[in-house]
Amino acid sequence: MNKIKNLKLKDNIIKFVVILEEDKENGGYVVRCPAIKGCWSQGDTKEEALENIKEAIVGCLKSLNAKTMREAKKGKYLVQKGAVI
């Protein structure tokens, strides 16, 4: 059964929907964040999987930000720093 959860990152600034599924073949749970392509994690329990996806989301966002900054330096993008609240 799929369960959809809203996860909040630091200071409730960003919320992501994640999908939590039981891994019937291997046991435990698999969780993914559809808003970020390729962002998924797993855990032995629901709680562990949800904690792990938080770390995965942060890692994916850092990686995407680094890629964007590299491409901006090559002139592909105009980047301005800002905050979304």
Helices and strands as residue ranges (DSSP letters): E 3-8, G 10-12, E 15-22, E 29-32, E 40-43, H 46-73
